[in-house]
Amino acid sequence: MSAGDLIHSLIAYPCKRGVRSLFSYEILVFTLMLETTGPDFSRAELIPVIAQDAENGDVLMMAWMNQEAYEETLRTGKVVYYSRSRKKLWRKGEESGNVQELKALYFDCDADTLLVKVHQIGGAACHEGFRSCFFRRVDPSTRSVTVEGDRVFDPKEVYRKS
């Protein structure tokens, strides 16, 4: 039973002595929040993951993890994602050599989003060859798009199809 299911069942049924106070629920919710030990894959098979450079805080990419990818990441210290397009585990850098070494892993207050702080090997997290997947900047007033940064590698050379 997930923390959310437990809270719902407690709210759905009044206690034997009458109506529970809102304060009792707040204590229960706070206690459950403190006891959460990791992301809650029972609510969603895939959860979003933000990869951030552990040294300078730059956001490198956003991807997805399932339970298996999460467990392998913790076990190996190398970040593993789940590829929605290929429908399989994606061991970051398996083709390009641009591996992400796990330095820290956080989950948010709802246990449905992860933040991985990584050491990016190879200089680029993006499959288009840029250091970050967030290399396109939109000017809010003109909506014009500019590219920031330089390509670290040529994707046509790295991802050759045999």
Secondary structure, DSSP 8 states (H G I E B T S, - for coil): --HHHHHHHHHHS-BTTB---HHHHHHHHHHHHHH--S--TTT-SSEEEEEEETTT--EEEEEEE-HHHHHHHHHHSB-EEEETTTTEEEETTTTTS--EEEEEEEE-TTS--EEEEEEETTS--STTSBSSS--EEE-TTT--EEE-S-BSS-HHHHT---
